[in-house]
C-alpha cells in the first residue's frame, strides 16, 4: 500500500510531467525523486531531502516538499531549507560561485500547492553554516491559490485554476534558467 505522502509524490510528479517542466527545456533537465542535498547547519552536516526537484545539468532549479492532508506539519520551513541547500549545492558545482540565486519551490499539502520564489544569498548560507542570524533579510515570495485546502484539485474549477498556476510558474522557471544570476 502506498502511503499518503508517497501518493502526493506520485501525483506531483504527474503534474510536472503533464505541465512539461522537463520538456521543452534545455537538454539535461530532469525531474528527480527524493533528491538529498547536504549542507552545514551550525557546524554540522545536515540533509535536506526534497520530495521532487527539477535539475538542469546537475544544478537544482526547483524543489518541492509534499505532505499528506493527514500529516499535521508545515512544509514551508523544510522547503526554505531545501532552497538554501540547493544554493550551496549549485555553487559547489559551478566554476564561478554566485553571490545570490533565486530558487523556486512548491509545497503540496494533499493536492493543494503553494508556489515560492526564494532568494538565497551566500551570506545567508554562511550564516546558517555558523548558526548565526544573517545581517540581511531573506525575501521569500509565496502564492497560495484561492482554493480550499481540503478540496485541493477535487472540484473541476480548482483543477483548472491550479494547472494555470503550474503553467505560469513553469514560465518563471524557464526565465530563471536563462538568467542564472537572478
N, CA, C and O of each residue as an XYZ file, in Angstrom:
728
protein
N       0.831     -1.174      0.000
C       0.000      0.000      0.000
C       0.887      1.253      0.000
O       1.887      1.308      0.716
N       0.524      2.233     -0.788
C       1.271      3.479     -0.902
C       0.841      4.420      0.222
O      -0.353      4.589      0.470
N       1.830      5.041      0.912
C       1.492      5.987      1.972
C       0.856      7.232      1.364
O       0.961      7.480      0.163
N       0.186      8.018      2.231
C      -0.441      9.248      1.745
C       0.585     10.196      1.142
O       0.335     10.793      0.095
N       1.746     10.342      1.797
C       2.764     11.252      1.266
C       3.337     10.728     -0.046
O       3.611     11.513     -0.954
N       3.524      9.416     -0.160
C       4.007      8.842     -1.417
C       2.982      9.059     -2.530
O       3.357      9.279     -3.682
N       1.706      9.001     -2.198
C       0.664      9.261     -3.202
C       0.749     10.710     -3.681
O       0.577     10.984     -4.868
N       1.018     11.645     -2.747
C       1.186     13.050     -3.122
C       2.423     13.196     -4.003
O       2.403     13.955     -4.972
N       3.505     12.475     -3.678
C       4.719     12.491     -4.508
C       4.408     12.053     -5.931
O       4.800     12.717     -6.890
N       3.703     10.935     -6.066
C       3.366     10.414     -7.396
C       2.480     11.395     -8.158
O       2.677     11.622     -9.352
N       1.510     11.969     -7.465
C       0.624     12.943     -8.088
C       1.410     14.172     -8.545
O       1.188     14.688     -9.640
N       2.333     14.638     -7.692
C       3.140     15.819     -8.022
C       4.025     15.563     -9.236
O       4.162     16.433    -10.096
N       4.619     14.395     -9.312
C       5.440     14.039    -10.472
C       4.590     14.084    -11.740
O       5.019     14.618    -12.763
N       3.391     13.525    -11.666
C       2.487     13.534    -12.825
C       2.132     14.967    -13.225
O       2.012     15.263    -14.414
N       1.963     15.862    -12.243
C       1.697     17.271    -12.559
C       2.870     17.899    -13.299
O       2.674     18.597    -14.294
N       4.092     17.656    -12.818
C       5.273     18.184    -13.509
C       5.352     17.655    -14.934
O       5.631     18.410    -15.866
N       5.111     16.377    -15.102
C       5.188     15.780    -16.437
C       4.094     16.323    -17.348
O       4.353     16.621    -18.514
N       2.875     16.454    -16.833
C       1.770     16.917    -17.675
C       1.876     18.398    -18.011
O       1.301     18.845    -19.003
N       2.599     19.165    -17.203
C       2.790     20.584    -17.494
C       4.173     20.855    -18.091
O       4.610     22.004    -18.157
N       4.858     19.793    -18.525
C       6.095     19.858    -19.324
C       7.240     20.594    -18.646
O       7.956     21.350    -19.302
N       7.428     20.389    -17.338
C       8.551     21.024    -16.650
C       9.893     20.502    -17.158
O      10.909     21.185    -17.025
N       9.909     19.315    -17.731
C      11.170     18.779    -18.242
C      11.230     18.785    -19.770
O      12.150     18.210    -20.352
N      10.249     19.436    -20.434
C      10.246     19.435    -21.889
C       9.306     20.519    -22.394
O       8.180     20.548    -21.898
N       9.629     21.404    -23.313
C      10.979     21.611    -23.824
C      11.737     22.607    -22.962
O      11.359     23.775    -22.873
N      12.768     22.160    -22.352
C      13.696     22.999    -21.599
C      15.083     22.608    -22.061
O      15.223     21.675    -22.852
N      16.103     23.288    -21.594
C      17.453     22.922    -22.033
C      17.739     21.435    -21.788
O      17.281     20.845    -20.810
N      18.491     20.869    -22.687
C      18.878     19.467    -22.526
C      19.572     19.291    -21.186
O      20.318     20.164    -20.742
N      19.328     18.178    -20.556
C      19.904     17.928    -19.243
C      18.966     18.281    -18.109
O      19.365     18.220    -16.946
N      17.710     18.655    -18.416
C      16.727     18.958    -17.384
C      15.966     17.690    -17.035
O      15.477     16.978    -17.913
N      15.873     17.416    -15.723
C      15.239     16.185    -15.260
C      14.375     16.451    -14.034
O      14.609     17.394    -13.278
N      13.377     15.600    -13.857
C      12.595     15.571    -12.632
C      13.247     14.511    -11.755
O      13.328     13.347    -12.146
N      13.709     14.905    -10.579
C      14.424     13.995     -9.676
C      13.539     13.672     -8.479
O      12.920     14.566     -7.900
N      13.478     12.401     -8.109
C      12.748     11.977     -6.919
C      13.691     11.936     -5.727
O      14.834     11.494     -5.845
N      13.210     12.398     -4.580
C      13.935     12.300     -3.312
C      15.396     12.726     -3.431
O      16.303     11.969     -3.086
N      15.608     13.924     -3.914
C      16.954     14.467     -4.051
C      17.472     14.862     -2.677
O      16.867     15.679     -1.982
N      18.598     14.272     -2.295
C      19.191     14.509     -0.979
C      20.298     15.546     -1.110
O      21.330     15.286     -1.730
N      20.086     16.704     -0.533
C      21.059     17.793     -0.574
C      21.691     17.931      0.798
O      20.995     17.915      1.813
N      22.997     18.067      0.830
C      23.724     18.226      2.095
C      24.173     19.675      2.242
O      24.581     20.316      1.274
N      24.090     20.175      3.469
C      24.633     21.498      3.765
C      24.973     21.561      5.249
O      24.585     20.688      6.026
N      25.698     22.599      5.625
C      26.163     22.710      7.007
C      25.233     23.642      7.773
O      24.956     24.762      7.343
N      24.757     23.155      8.921
C      23.900     23.940      9.810
C      24.563     23.944     11.179
O      24.761     22.890     11.783
N      24.902     25.114     11.661
C      25.544     25.264     12.980
C      26.773     24.371     13.106
O      27.020     23.795     14.166
N      27.536     24.258     12.037
C      28.773     23.496     12.057
C      28.637     22.004     11.817
O      29.649     21.304     11.765
N      27.424     21.494     11.670
C      27.210     20.056     11.432
C      26.604     19.833     10.056
O      25.766     20.612      9.603
N      27.032     18.767      9.395
C      26.478     18.432      8.086
C      25.070     17.883      8.278
O      24.854     16.956      9.058
N      24.124     18.460      7.566
C      22.722     18.049      7.624
C      22.226     17.742      6.226
O      22.847     18.122      5.233
N      21.114     17.061      6.160
C      20.499     16.744      4.880
C      19.178     17.471      4.725
O      18.444     17.668      5.693
N      18.888     17.862      3.513
C      17.597     18.456      3.162
C      17.104     17.684      1.945
O      17.570     17.915      0.829
N      16.180     16.784      2.152
C      15.702     15.917      1.071
C      14.394     16.473      0.517
O      13.401     16.585      1.236
N      14.406     16.818     -0.767
C      13.177     17.270     -1.410
C      12.442     16.055     -1.964
O      13.064     15.100     -2.430
N      11.117     16.101     -1.911
C      10.342     15.014     -2.480
C      10.568     14.934     -3.991
O      10.718     13.849     -4.554
N      10.591     16.090     -4.629
C      10.875     16.188     -6.062
C      11.759     17.411     -6.283
O      11.739     18.357     -5.495
N      12.526     17.377     -7.356
C      13.337     18.535     -7.733
C      13.460     18.558     -9.251
O      13.416     17.517     -9.908
N      13.611     19.735     -9.784
C      13.916     19.904    -11.199
C      15.382     20.302    -11.256
O      15.784     21.296    -10.651
N      16.182     19.529    -11.981
C      17.600     19.828    -12.122
C      17.933     20.045    -13.592
O      17.319     19.449    -14.477
N      18.910     20.902    -13.835
C      19.420     21.127    -15.183
C      20.932     21.021    -15.114
O      21.596     21.817    -14.450
N      21.468     20.020    -15.815
C      22.906     19.769    -15.818
C      23.477     19.709    -14.400
O      24.553     20.242    -14.131
N      22.754     19.062    -13.510
C      23.213     18.860    -12.147
C      22.923     19.999    -11.190
O      23.130     19.853     -9.985
N      22.442     21.147    -11.701
C      22.100     22.275    -10.834
C      20.625     22.185    -10.455
O      19.772     21.930    -11.305
N      20.333     22.393     -9.186
C      18.956     22.307     -8.697
C      18.267     23.636     -8.979
O      18.744     24.692     -8.564
N      17.137     23.577     -9.688
C      16.412     24.788    -10.080
C      15.084     24.960     -9.348
O      14.608     26.083     -9.179
N      14.489     23.860     -8.916
C      13.197     23.908     -8.248
C      13.136     22.757     -7.261
O      13.514     21.633     -7.591
N      12.663     23.028     -6.055
C      12.495     21.976     -5.051
C      11.029     21.894     -4.665
O      10.310     22.893     -4.688
N      10.594     20.688     -4.310
C       9.213     20.510     -3.904
C       9.147     19.649     -2.664
O       9.801     18.610     -2.569
N       8.349     20.098     -1.720
C       8.109     19.354     -0.483
C       6.631     19.018     -0.403
O       5.782     19.893     -0.569
N       6.324     17.763     -0.151
C       4.951     17.280     -0.127
C       4.567     16.781      1.256
O       5.382     16.204      1.975
N       3.334     17.012      1.605
C       2.759     16.465      2.840
C       1.353     15.972      2.517
O       0.671     16.521      1.652
N       0.941     14.947      3.213
C      -0.437     14.496      3.056
C      -1.332     15.396      3.891
O      -0.850     16.089      4.787
N      -2.617     15.395      3.611
C      -3.544     16.184      4.413
C      -3.578     15.691      5.853
O      -3.792     16.477      6.776
N      -3.369     14.394      6.046
C      -3.437     13.813      7.380
C      -2.243     14.215      8.238
O      -2.320     14.159      9.465
N      -1.158     14.612      7.619
C       0.052     14.958      8.357
C      -0.050     16.394      8.852
O      -0.296     17.312      8.070
N       0.135     16.578     10.125
C      -0.033     17.890     10.731
C       1.306     18.607     10.836
O       1.808     18.835     11.936
N       1.886     18.964      9.687
C       3.135     19.717      9.712
C       3.157     20.694      8.552
O       2.493     20.495      7.535
N       3.922     21.736      8.722
C       4.030     22.803      7.737
C       5.230     22.522      6.829
O       6.355     22.441      7.321
N       5.018     22.370      5.517
C       6.141     22.070      4.628
C       7.018     23.279      4.304
O       8.104     23.106      3.750
N       6.582     24.496      4.631
C       7.315     25.698      4.227
C       8.738     25.783      4.785
O       9.662     26.024      4.007
N       8.965     25.598      6.091
C      10.354     25.697      6.586
C      11.285     24.683      5.923
O      12.437     24.998      5.625
N      10.793     23.484      5.693
C      11.623     22.464      5.049
C      11.931     22.865      3.609
O      13.039     22.635      3.124
N      10.962     23.458      2.929
C      11.181     23.906      1.554
C      12.229     25.016      1.497
O      13.053     25.042      0.584
N      12.202     25.923      2.460
C      13.191     27.005      2.505
C      14.580     26.431      2.797
O      15.566     26.862      2.200
N      14.659     25.461      3.711
C      15.941     24.802      3.988
C      16.466     24.114      2.730
O      17.669     24.134      2.472
N      15.580     23.509      1.949
C      15.994     22.858      0.703
C      16.526     23.878     -0.296
O      17.481     23.595     -1.019
N      15.922     25.054     -0.344
C      16.402     26.100     -1.249
C      17.806     26.564     -0.841
O      18.658     26.802     -1.697
N      18.039     26.691      0.461
C      19.370     27.083      0.952
C      20.387     25.994      0.598
O      21.488     26.289      0.133
N      20.008     24.740      0.824
C      20.899     23.622      0.492
C      21.151     23.553     -1.015
O      22.264     23.251     -1.445
N      20.124     23.831     -1.815
C      20.276     23.804     -3.278
C      21.262     24.879     -3.733
O      22.079     24.633     -4.620
N      21.191     26.070     -3.130
C      22.133     27.134     -3.479
C      23.563     26.691     -3.193
O      24.448     26.868     -4.030
N      23.792     26.116     -2.015
C      25.132     25.630     -1.677
C      25.588     24.536     -2.627
O      26.734     24.538     -3.077
N      24.696     23.602     -2.935
C      24.991     22.513     -3.875
C      25.374     23.083     -5.246
O      26.368     22.677     -5.848
N      24.562     24.035     -5.724
C      24.806     24.621     -7.041
C      26.142     25.364     -7.081
O      26.874     25.269     -8.067
N      26.460     26.099     -6.025
C      27.726     26.843     -6.014
C      28.934     25.917     -5.999
O      29.977     26.248     -6.564
N      28.803     24.769     -5.363
C      29.917     23.809     -5.371
C      30.144     23.228     -6.765
O      31.259     22.819     -7.089
N      29.115     23.187     -7.580
C      29.223     22.612     -8.921
C      29.648     23.630     -9.978
O      29.976     23.252    -11.103
N      29.646     24.892     -9.635
C      29.978     25.947    -10.595
C      31.468     26.253    -10.588
O      32.153     26.079     -9.580
N      31.952     26.713    -11.737
C      33.327     27.210    -11.796
C      33.431     28.539    -11.066
O      34.391     28.779    -10.334
N      32.447     29.399    -11.264
C      32.425     30.701    -10.600
C      31.194     30.761     -9.699
O      30.065     30.687    -10.183
N      31.407     30.892     -8.415
C      30.307     30.879     -7.455
C      29.500     32.171     -7.531
O      30.037     33.253     -7.768
N      28.189     32.022     -7.322
C      27.291     33.177     -7.326
C      27.149     33.737     -5.920
O      27.307     33.018     -4.933
N      26.850     35.031     -5.839
C      26.597     35.669     -4.548
C      25.145     35.495     -4.118
O      24.823     35.596     -2.934
N      24.271     35.232     -5.091
C      22.859     35.013     -4.789
C      22.215     34.260     -5.955
O      22.719     34.243     -7.077
N      21.082     33.641     -5.636
C      20.346     32.888     -6.651
C      18.896     32.767     -6.189
O      18.626     32.635     -4.995
N      17.980     32.813     -7.129
C      16.583     32.591     -6.815
C      16.256     31.135     -7.092
O      16.434     30.645     -8.207
N      15.781     30.458     -6.074
C      15.356     29.067     -6.208
C      13.841     29.043     -6.118
O      13.243     29.712     -5.276
N      13.238     28.272     -6.986
C      11.792     28.105     -6.950
C      11.439     26.941     -6.049
O      12.206     25.987     -5.919
N      10.287     27.025     -5.433
C       9.820     25.936     -4.583
C       8.317     25.782     -4.708
O       7.593     26.740     -4.979
N       7.880     24.586     -4.510
C       6.450     24.293     -4.447
C       6.250     23.403     -3.237
O       6.985     22.436     -3.038
N       5.261     23.728     -2.435
C       4.854     22.814     -1.381
C       3.472     22.295     -1.743
O       2.642     23.025     -2.286
N       3.240     21.043     -1.438
C       1.928     20.434     -1.667
C       1.424     19.902     -0.333
O       2.122     19.156      0.354
N       0.230     20.284      0.019
C      -0.473     19.667      1.138
C      -1.669     18.982      0.499
O      -2.617     19.631      0.056
N      -1.605     17.664      0.460
C      -2.596     16.931     -0.333
C      -2.401     17.305     -1.784
O      -1.309     17.147     -2.330
N      -3.459     17.802     -2.414
C      -3.355     18.221     -3.818
C      -3.414     19.739     -3.963
O      -3.701     20.251     -5.045
N      -3.142     20.459     -2.872
C      -3.161     21.919     -2.910
C      -1.731     22.455     -2.856
O      -1.027     22.243     -1.868
N      -1.295     23.153     -3.920
C       0.074     23.682     -3.940
C       0.169     25.101     -3.384
O      -0.822     25.825     -3.292
N       1.381     25.467     -3.021
C       1.772     26.857     -2.780
C       3.073     27.040     -3.553
O       3.909     26.137     -3.588
N       3.245     28.200     -4.170
C       4.376     28.455     -5.061
C       5.302     29.488     -4.431
O       4.845     30.514     -3.926
N       6.611     29.215     -4.462
C       7.607     30.042     -3.784
C       8.703     30.507     -4.734
O       9.114     29.785     -5.642
N       9.167     31.739     -4.497
C      10.412     32.248     -5.055
C      11.264     32.624     -3.855
O      10.892     33.497     -3.071
N      12.412     31.961     -3.712
C      13.253     32.133     -2.534
C      14.616     32.636     -2.993
O      15.344     31.931     -3.692
N      14.953     33.853     -2.599
C      16.246     34.435     -2.973
C      17.249     34.096     -1.880
O      17.172     34.608     -0.763
N      18.182     33.231     -2.221
C      19.191     32.770     -1.267
C      20.506     33.468     -1.593
O      20.889     33.575     -2.757
N      21.190     33.938     -0.560
C      22.471     34.616     -0.745
C      23.592     33.802     -0.108
O      23.361     32.947      0.746
N      24.795     34.091     -0.545
C      25.966     33.451      0.050
C      26.062     33.824      1.528
O      26.485     33.009      2.348
N      25.670     35.057      1.870
C      25.702     35.487      3.276
C      24.714     34.675      4.117
O      25.014     34.335      5.262
N      23.548     34.365      3.566
C      22.574     33.537      4.289
C      23.125     32.129      4.489
O      23.043     31.578      5.587
N      23.680     31.551      3.439
C      24.256     30.210      3.545
C      25.362     30.189      4.600
O      25.446     29.250      5.392
N      26.201     31.211      4.613
C      27.285     31.303      5.592
C      26.734     31.445      7.016
O      27.255     30.837      7.951
N      25.676     32.252      7.172
C      25.069     32.432      8.497
C      24.476     31.126      9.009
O      24.642     30.794     10.183
N      23.790     30.383      8.150
C      23.224     29.088      8.528
C      24.349     28.129      8.914
O      24.251     27.404      9.903
N      25.403     28.137      8.130
C      26.556     27.266      8.391
C      27.124     27.501      9.789
O      27.500     26.551     10.475
N      27.186     28.757     10.209
C      27.783     29.112     11.502
C      26.754     29.272     12.620
O      27.118     29.612     13.745
N      25.477     29.032     12.328
C      24.449     29.152     13.356
C      24.215     30.572     13.813
O      23.955     30.820     14.991
N      24.308     31.511     12.879
C      24.133     32.926     13.194
C      22.932     33.480     12.451
O      22.462     32.896     11.475
N      22.442     34.623     12.930
C      21.398     35.315     12.199
C      22.058     36.088     11.062
O      23.096     36.717     11.268
N      21.471     36.050      9.865
C      22.060     36.807      8.753
C      21.861     38.309      8.971
O      20.918     38.734      9.637
N      22.769     39.100      8.396
C      22.662     40.554      8.505
C      21.490     41.097      7.690
O      20.852     42.073      8.084
N      21.214     40.464      6.562
C      20.161     40.939      5.665
C      18.908     40.079      5.770
O      18.962     38.912      6.159
N      17.799     40.674      5.420
C      16.518     39.975      5.391
C      16.487     39.037      4.186
O      16.931     39.404      3.099
N      15.971     37.850      4.376
C      15.787     36.913      3.275
C      14.361     37.067      2.755
O      13.398     36.981      3.517
N      14.241     37.293      1.463
C      12.924     37.505      0.874
C      12.390     36.203      0.302
O      13.011     35.580     -0.558
N      11.229     35.808      0.797
C      10.539     34.626      0.310
C       9.169     35.094     -0.176
O       8.366     35.620      0.596
N       8.923     34.896     -1.451
C       7.613     35.248     -2.004
C       6.808     33.974     -2.159
O       7.308     32.963     -2.652
N       5.559     34.034     -1.736
C       4.720     32.849     -1.791
C       3.349     33.225     -2.343
O       2.820     34.303     -2.074
N       2.800     32.312     -3.116
C       1.437     32.490     -3.618
C       0.636     31.235     -3.299
O       1.023     30.122     -3.654
N      -0.480     31.439     -2.627
C      -1.406     30.354     -2.331
C      -2.607     30.502     -3.253
O      -3.316     31.505     -3.171
N      -2.855     29.533     -4.130
C      -4.060     29.621     -4.959
C      -5.303     29.712     -4.077
O      -5.367     29.104     -3.009
N      -6.275     30.470     -4.536
C      -7.504     30.698     -3.761
C      -8.430     29.487     -3.861
O      -9.483     29.540     -4.498
N      -8.014     28.398     -3.218
C      -8.838     27.190     -3.153
C      -8.846     26.696     -1.713
O      -7.913     26.966     -0.957
N      -9.876     25.989     -1.340
C      -9.958     25.414     -0.005
C      -8.944     24.280      0.090
O      -8.936     23.379     -0.749
N      -8.093     24.323      1.107
C      -7.048     23.321      1.285
C      -7.602     21.904      1.249
O      -6.995     21.022      0.640
N      -8.723     21.674      1.879
C      -9.300     20.325      1.936
C      -9.820     19.869      0.571
O      -9.838     18.670      0.289
N     -10.245     20.811     -0.280
C     -10.776     20.447     -1.605
C      -9.676     20.178     -2.614
O      -9.810     19.308     -3.474
N      -8.567     20.940     -2.503
C      -7.472     20.764     -3.448
C      -7.945     20.793     -4.881
O      -8.641     21.719     -5.297
N      -7.565     19.771     -5.640
C      -7.910     19.709     -7.056
C      -9.208     18.947     -7.327
O      -9.537     18.675     -8.482
N      -9.934     18.610     -6.288
C     -11.151     17.823     -6.492
C     -12.175     18.531     -7.379
O     -12.598     17.941     -8.373
N     -12.599     19.763     -7.076
C     -13.542     20.430     -7.979
C     -12.857     20.819     -9.297
O     -11.700     21.239     -9.304
N     -13.577     20.674    -10.393
C     -13.015     20.967    -11.716
C     -12.478     22.395    -11.793
O     -11.410     22.616    -12.364
N     -13.188     23.357    -11.237
C     -12.726     24.749    -11.262
C     -11.382     24.908    -10.575
O     -10.528     25.663    -11.041
N     -11.193     24.205     -9.476
C      -9.910     24.248     -8.775
C      -8.802     23.658     -9.631
O      -7.695     24.195     -9.680
N      -9.097     22.548    -10.307
C      -8.083     21.925    -11.170
C      -7.613     22.892    -12.240
O      -6.413     23.041    -12.472
N      -8.561     23.548    -12.888
C      -8.209     24.489    -13.951
C      -7.357     25.635    -13.402
O      -6.369     26.034    -14.017
N      -7.747     26.155    -12.249
C      -7.003     27.250    -11.639
C      -5.585     26.806    -11.269
O      -4.614     27.485    -11.602
N      -5.468     25.681    -10.587
C      -4.157     25.207    -10.142
C      -3.262     24.858    -11.327
O      -2.071     25.168    -11.299
N      -3.796     24.228    -12.356
C      -2.995     23.914    -13.542
C      -2.526     25.187    -14.242
O      -1.426     25.216    -14.794
N      -3.345     26.235    -14.224
C      -2.907     27.501    -14.828
C      -1.740     28.091    -14.028
O      -0.845     28.703    -14.610
N      -1.738     27.915    -12.702
C      -0.615     28.376    -11.890
C       0.644     27.564    -12.191
O       1.738     28.124    -12.261
N       0.502     26.259    -12.368
C       1.662     25.441    -12.729
C       2.249     25.909    -14.062
O       3.468     25.983    -14.210
N       1.389     26.222    -15.027
C       1.866     26.687    -16.339
C       2.579     28.033    -16.197
O       3.631     28.239    -16.802
N       2.020     28.945    -15.407
C       2.656     30.252    -15.206
C       3.985     30.098    -14.457
O       4.963     30.768    -14.789
N       4.022     29.235    -13.468
C       5.248     29.019    -12.695
C       6.328     28.394    -13.565
O       7.514     28.665    -13.379
N       5.922     27.558    -14.512
C       6.878     26.973    -15.458
C       7.558     28.065    -16.278
O       8.754     27.981    -16.557
N       6.801     29.085    -16.662
C       7.395     30.198    -17.409
C       8.435     30.933    -16.557
O       9.484     31.319    -17.072
N       8.161     31.130    -15.266
C       9.145     31.739    -14.372
C      10.389     30.849    -14.313
O      11.518     31.339    -14.347
N      10.168     29.552    -14.224
C      11.269     28.577    -14.211
C      12.138     28.739    -15.466
O      13.365     28.762    -15.371
N      11.509     28.849    -16.632
C      12.265     28.996    -17.880
C      13.034     30.316    -17.923
O      14.167     30.353    -18.403
N      12.441     31.386    -17.432
C      13.133     32.673    -17.387
C      14.373     32.571    -16.494
O      15.450     33.036    -16.867
N      14.220     31.962    -15.317
C      15.354     31.834    -14.401
C      16.463     30.939    -14.979
O      17.642     31.144    -14.689
N      16.082     29.955    -15.789
C      17.104     29.123    -16.433
C      17.979     29.942    -17.363
O      19.166     29.659    -17.525
N      17.385     30.962    -17.973
C      18.126     31.803    -18.914
C      18.790     33.005    -18.245
O      19.520     33.753    -18.895
N      18.536     33.193    -16.944
C      19.133     34.301    -16.199
C      19.694     33.753    -14.894
O      19.122     34.006    -13.834
N      20.790     33.014    -14.939
C      21.280     32.305    -13.748
C      21.691     33.198    -12.593
O      21.816     32.707    -11.471
N      21.904     34.468    -12.813
C      22.328     35.345    -11.713
C      21.165     36.029    -11.019
O      21.387     36.978    -10.268
N      19.937     35.589    -11.236
C      18.758     36.189    -10.613
C      18.751     35.900     -9.129
O      17.836     36.322     -8.422
